[in-house]
């Protein structure tokens, strides 16, 4: 069950983060073989974007969404990076 607290956490994410989560969530719902591991990789493992893009082109329904500078800076914040990674995972799970 999705609690009000979880919905509030998701709504607090920046729009550019929600957009990336929605993109990955759509791919998962399309049933084209995207696993949770692959989804989290596309959302969080942004330092290996070339490899992620190559994998995406093999099984993705939509075109690959390049990691924006805003998303990269937000996710890799020197102080908040760990909690933001968790927020992205929670946002994806409850999207």
N, C-alpha and C positions, 0 to 999 in steps of 0.2 A: 504494500500500500504506500502511495506517495503522500508524505506528510506535508503540511503547510510549510514547515521549515525547509524542506527540500525544494519546494516550489519557489520560496523566497530566495534561496541560494542561487537557483538557476536564473531567476529574474535579475539578480545583481551582477551577473556576468556582463562584460562589455558586449556590445552588438557584434563586433567583429569575431569574438569568441563564439557567441551563439551561432553565427553564420557558419563557422567551420564545423561546429558540433552538428548542426542541422544537415550539412552536406554529408558528413560521415554517417549520420543516423539514417538518412535517405538510402544510402548505399546498402546499409545493413538490412533495411526493410525490403529492398529490392530482391534480396535472396540470391545474390550472385556469388556467394562464397566468402563474403567478408566475415571474418571471425572477430570476437572481442579483442583478441590480441592484435589483429591487423588494424582494427579501429583505433585502439589506443596508440598503436605505432604511428598512424597517420595524424593523430592529434598531439602526441607528446614527443615523439622521436624526431624532432624537426631538424636536428643537425645532420641527419642522413637523408636529406630530401631527394637526392638523385635516386637512391635505391627505392625509396617509397614511391616515387613517381613511376619508375620502371615496373614495380609490382602492380601499381594501380592500373597502368595501361594494359596489363594482361587480363584483369578481371573486373575492372570498374565499369559501371554503367555510364556514369557521367565523366566529363573531363576532369583531370586532376586539378585541384585547387591549390595553387602555389601559396606557400606560407607567406603572409604579408609581414612587412617589417613591424607593424603595430602588434601583430599577434606574437611574433618572435620576441620583441622587447618585453611585452607583457608577461609572457610565459617564462622568460629567462631573467626576471627581476632578481637582482642579487640577494634580496632579503626574503621576498615572498614566493620564490619559485616553487618550493615544495607544496605550500598550501594551494597555490594556483593550479598545480598539476592535479591535486586531489579534487579541486573544484571542477576542473574540466572533466575528470572521470565521473564525478557525481552528476554533472550536467548531462553527460552522454547517457548514462544509465537511466536517468529519469526524463530524458528528452522524448 
